[in-house]
Amino acid sequence: MDPADWDQELRNYQDVIASGTKSKKIKAMVMLARFSKQAPERVLARTIPILTEILGHNVSNDSAPTLQEAAAYCLKCIACRGEGALAVEIGAHDAPRSLMRLLPHSDGRMQKVLIKCLMVIVSYCNASRLVVATNGGVEMIIGLLSSCTDDTRRYLLEILSALSMRRDVRKALTRLRALHYVVEAACCGSMVSRERACQAIGLLGVTRQTRRMLVELGAIPVLVSLFREGEHSTKLVVGNSLGVISAHVDYIRPVAQAGAIPLYAELLEGPDPSGKEIAEDVFCILAVAEANAVEISGHLVRILREGNDEAKASAADVMWDLSGYKHSMCVIRDSGAFPVLVELLETGSEDVKVSVSGAFAQLSYDGTDRMSLAEAGAIPILIDLMNDVDEVEDLRDNATEALVNFYEDPLYHDRVSDAINVSSFRNMQNRLVHIRASNEHMARSLRRMSVEQLTWNPDLV
């Protein structure tokens, strides 16, 4: 349609609303809703003040609810346009307050239209969430949910998930013992709404007591299910929230048993750096349980063999972290990782080499691990890396630290003795002596987590 034609249609609409009969007004609003997908946004924006004024009228006779129902339906259709810009405009004209005023006095189709309109507006508009949250909207939605059994329930849950992005709403949900609705919201509705509910679960789960309540309400399987079926952006949110939930010794095994570890492995292999970071952090939490560490190591070895360079570097980073856990040393050995890591130390990319050498430096403090590294052929490669002036400093430092530990072991002293003439070796040796003497070695021991340590301090988040 020509722009001039849209302007004429707008004028016709305005004339009908200003002086038409009730039936003509309703018909005009229904037509506006129908054409809201095609009409220019500038035209739709000019109808918003008219519609919100109708919505805000006092209910004084039987005809008013019908007009208000039509206005709410029209506003809902318009709010879906403009990637949220028109929803914000609707919110600025105080539509949420009018919707909340009408909701307690509505039922049937009218109630459903009002709820759907409010859902779209608060989904896009932060200011509208504030209006709803600070004017009894949370209690109203919870009250409606407590008695709702039809498909309107989904829309109420989507409203709740949008409101839960506010801290005061999350506090209210906890106070009102309504957390089960947040968990339910993560199960149904649009993926955007489910993602919001998942994010709210993560934010709520930071405190120990609320985390326990969420777990008892079934949050773990709900999050894992969403982790499995969500888009990439959703997986990042879920992965982070599930990591928060897992940060307590009681939930480390349930999170793994629900099937989370393979999903985090997918994040580790993915292209998104933030996904890799989330996976690395959560793996370090989950691996506190030995059974989890075995499963994680299996995925890491597979990635080290089959992944691209970025994925291999991330997997090696996790190996580096896990090498500081007492029980994980034997897990890493039994996983068959050492030969793969030694091969990568020689042929991998620079980032992979740095991560692998860091893991070897950590592992070299244990006698059994030194033996496994030596049997896998690590010593000559470490010597070459230490002597290669073209290698990055971190890589040479890691290699040198590992060699110092081999040198101090009588079993390997002679094999490494030629390296002592290298200045970098002597410098590293002196540095390690100083670290041990000044007890700065504590930083490394802190990474050697145990179940007992997590029990003593359960809130790691």
N, C-alpha and C positions, 0 to 999 in steps of 0.2 A: 504494500500500500504506500502511496505517495505520502511524504511527511505532512503536506498540507491536509491530506485526507484524515490523518490521525488527529491533527489539531481540530478539524471540524467535528470529528467523533467526540473529542474531549468536550467541546462546547455543547454538543447535544446532550452529553451525559450530565454536564453541570446544570443545564436547563431543566432536565428531568428531575434531578435531585432537588433543585430549588423549588419547583412548582408542580411537579407531577403527582399523580395519585400514588397511593401505597403500592399497588400492584405494578405500576410503571417503574417506580423506584427500585423495587426488588428485581424486576426484569432487567433494568439497566445495570445493576450490580452483578447479576448473574452473567450478563454479556461481557462486562468488564473482566470478570474472573476468567471467562472463556478465552478472551483475547489477550490475557496478561502475558502469555508466552511469546506473542508476536509483537505486541505494542512496544514502542521505544521506551526506554527507562525514564526519559525526561517527562513523557506523558504520564506514565504510571505514578511518578513522584508527585505530580500535581493533583492526583486523586487522593493521596494519602490524608491530607488535612480534612477533606470532606468525609472520608470513611471513618476516620478516628473520631470525628465529631458525632457522627451517628452512633458509633459504638459507645460513646460516653454519655448518651442521653439516659435520663432516669427512666426506669421501667414503670410507666404509669398506666398502661393499658395493654390489651391483648395483642395489639399490632406491633408494639415496640420490639418485643423479643424477635419477631420475624425479621424486621429491618436490621436489628443488631446481628442476628445470625447471618444474614446476607453480607453485612459489612465485615464480620469476622472472617467469613469464608473468602471474601474478596481480598482482604488484607493478607490472609495466609498465602494465597496464590501470588500476590505481588511480592511478598517477603522472600519467596523462593527465587526471585530474579536478582540479577545484579551482584552475585557472589557475596551477598550479605549487606551491600550498601543500602538497599531499600529497606531491609529489615532494621537496620540501624536508624533510618529515617522514621520508620513506623514507631520504633521505641522512643524516639525523641518527641513524638506527639502523644506520649503517655498512654499508648495502647495497652501495655502490660497491666497498668493499674486498673483500667476499665475492664479488661478481661478477668482479672482477679475479683473485681467487684461483682461481675455477672455470674461467675462460676458457681458460687454456693447456692444460687437460686435457679440453676438450670438442671436439666436432665435430658436423657435421650439424645436426639440428633443435635440439639442446640449445645448441649454440654460437650459432645464430641468435637463439634466445629470450634468451640472456644478453646478446648485443650490443644487441638492441632495447630491453631493459630498461635497460641502461646509457645508451643514447642518450637515452631520455626523461628519465632522472634528471639527467644532466649538462646537458641542454638548459634545464632550469628552475633548477638548483641550483648556485650559485657555490661553496658549500662542498664539494659533491661533485666539482666540477672540481679544486679544490685537492687533494683526496684522490687523485684519479686522477693528476694532474700530478706530484705529489711522491712517488709510489710506483711509478714505472716505467710508468705508463699510456701515456705518449706513445710510448715505444719499443714497447710491446706492440701498440698500435693500428697503428703503422707496419709492424711485423712481420706482422700479420694482413693488412694491405692489400697487402703485397708478394706474397702468395700467394693472395689472394682473387680469384675471377673471377665469382662468382654475384651475386645481388641483395643479398647481405649487404654487399657493398662500399659501397652507398649509405649504409647505417646506420653503417658505420665512418667514412665521410667526414663524416657529420653529427656524430659524436662528436668528430672532429678539429676541425671548425669551431667547435664549442662550446668545446673546450679552448683554441683559438687566441685566445680573448678574453683569455687570460692572457699577460702579457709574457714570463714565463719559458718558457712553451710556445713562443711565437714564436721565442725565441732558440734553443730546442732544435731546432725545425724547420729553422732555418737551419744549425745546427751539424751536424745529421744529414742534410743535403742532401735534405730532404723537402718543399721548397716546392712541388714539382709536385703534391703532394696537396692543398695549399691551393687552388691554381688549379683543380684538378679538382673540389674541393668547391664552388667557385663556379659550376660548370656543372650540377650535378645535385643531387637531393634536394629537400627542402621549401624554399620561398622564404625562410623564416626562417633556415634553415641556410646557404643560398646568400648571404644578406645578411651573415651573420656572417663567412663566408669572404671576402667582398668587403671588409668592414671590416678584417679581418686583413691583407689585401693592402695596403690603404692605410696601415696602421700599420707594416707591414714595409717598405713602399716609401719610407719617410722617409730611409733611408740610401742613399747612391748605389750601393754595391755590390749590396745586396739588390734595389734597384729594377731594376738591369740584369738580374739573374738572373730576376726575375719577368717582365720583358718578353720575355726569351729563351724563357721557358716558355709564352708565349702569353697573358699576363695582359690585354693591351689588348683584343683581340677578345672575350675572355670578359667583361670588364667592360662593354664597349659593348653586348654582347648582353643582359646583365642590366639595363643602363640602359634598354634599349628595351622590355623585357617586364615589368619589375618594377612593383610598386605604388608609390605616391608616396613612402612612407617608404623603400622600397628605392632609389628613384631618388636620393634625397638622399644616402644612404650611398655609392652607386656614384659619383655625381657628385663627391663629396668625394675618394674613393679615386682615381678617374681623374685628378683634378686634381693629386694628389700625384705620380702616375706621370708626368704631363705636365711636371712642373717640371724638365725637363732638355732642353737644346736638341735632343738626338738623338731625343726622343720626341714633340716638339711636332707634327711633321707626321704620324707614324704614328697618333697619337690622332685627329687630324682626318680622316685618310684612312679610318679605321675607322668613321666616321660619327657622331662625338661632337658636332659643333657644332650640328646641328639639335636634338639632345636637350637640350643646355644652353640653347638658345633656348626650348624648351618650359618649362624650369625658370624662366627669366627671365620668361616670361608667366604662370606659375602664381601661385596665391594665397599660397604660403608664403614669408614673408620670408627664412627661412634658405635656401630654394632659390634665391631671387633673388641672395642674397649669394654663394652658391657659384658660380652661373653668372657673375656679374660678375668674381669673382676668377679663375676659370679662363679666361674670355675674355681677360683681360688677359695671361695667360701664353701662351695659344695664338696671340694676335695678334702675338707677336714675329716669327712667320713671316709674310711679306707675303701669301702665298697664303691663309693662314688668315684674315688680317685682311680680305681681300676677301670671303670667304664670311661672316664674322661681320658685316661691315657690311651685307651684303644682308639678313640676318635682322633686324638692328637697324632698318633703314629700314622694313621691313615692319611691325615692331612699333610703330614711331613713327606709322605711318599707321593701323594697324588695331587696336592693342591698347587696353586700358582705361588709365585714368590711371596706375595703379600700374605697369603694364608699361611704359608710355611713359616714366615717370620713371626706371625701372631701365635702359631702353635708352639714355636720354639720359646717365645716369651712366656707362655703358660708353663711350659716345661721348666723354664728358669725359675718361675715362682714356686712351682710344686717341688722343686728340688730342695727347697728349704723346709719342707714338712718332713718330720721324722719318718712317718710310716710310708711316705710317698717315694722314698729312696728305693726301697725294694720293689715298689709298684712300677716305677720307671724302668728298673732293670728287667723285671719280668715281662714288661710290655714289648720287649724287643726294640726299644727306642735307640739304644746306644749305637748300633751299627749304622742306623739311618742318620742319626745326628752327626756321627763322625764323617759320613759321606757328604753331608750338607756343609760341614765345617770346611771341607776342601773344595767343594764345587758349587755351593750355594751363592746367592746374591749377597751383596755387602750387608744388607739388613739381616738376612738370615744368619750369616756368619757371626755378626755381633751378638744376636740373641743366643745362638748355640754356644758361643764361647762364654757368654755370661752364665749359662746353665752349667757348663763344664767347670768354670771357676768355682761355682757353688758346690757342685758334686765332688770336686776334688778334695774337700775337707773330710770326706768319709773314706776310710780305708778300703772297704768293699767296692765302693764306686770307683775309686782310683784303679783298682784291679780290673774292673769291667771296662773302664775307659782305655786302659793300657792294652787289654786284650783286643779291643776293637780298633786299635791302631791310632789312637789320638795323639800320643806323645810327639812323634815326628812332625805331625801337622801343626801342633801347637808351637813347636820350636820354629818351624818355618814362618808362621804368622808373627811370632814375636820378633823375628829378625827382619821381617819385610817392612822397610821404612815407608813403602807406598800404601800400606794398610792404614785404616783410620785408627786414631788413638785408642778409642774404647775397645776395639777388637784386640789390639796389641796388649793393652792392659789386662784384659780378661785372660788372654792366653798366658801372659806372664804370671798372673796370680795362680793359675792352675799349675803351671810348671814349678813355682815355688813350693807348692804343697807336694808335688811329686818329688822334688829334690830333697825335701825333709823326711821323706819316707825311705828307710834303708833299702827297701825292695827296688826302688827306682832311682836311688841317688846317683849311681854310676851312669845311668842312661841319660841323665839330665846334667851331669857335672860339667860338660863342655859349655853349657849355657851360662854358667856363672860368670864368665868373662864379659858378658854383655852388660853394659851399664844399666839398661832398663831393668834387667833381672835383679841386679843388686839394689836398685832404687825401690823396686817393688818389695823385695825382701825386707828392706829397712822399714818401708811403710807399713807392712803387715806386722812387724814386730812392735812398732809404735801403736798401731791400732789395738793389738792384743793387750799391750801394757796399759793403755789408757781406757780400756774397757769399752771402746767404741764398737767393739764386736757385738754389743747388745743389739744394734740395729739388725744384724743378721739373725740373732736368736729370736727376735720378735716375730720373724716370719715363720719360725718353726712352731706353728700353732698346733695345739692338741685339742681334743674334745674337752678336756678338763679346763683349759684356758677359756674356751668359748662359754662353758657353763658358768665360770666365774664372772665373765663379763658378757652377758648374752646380747646386749644391744650394741652391735657393731656399726649400725648405720649412723 
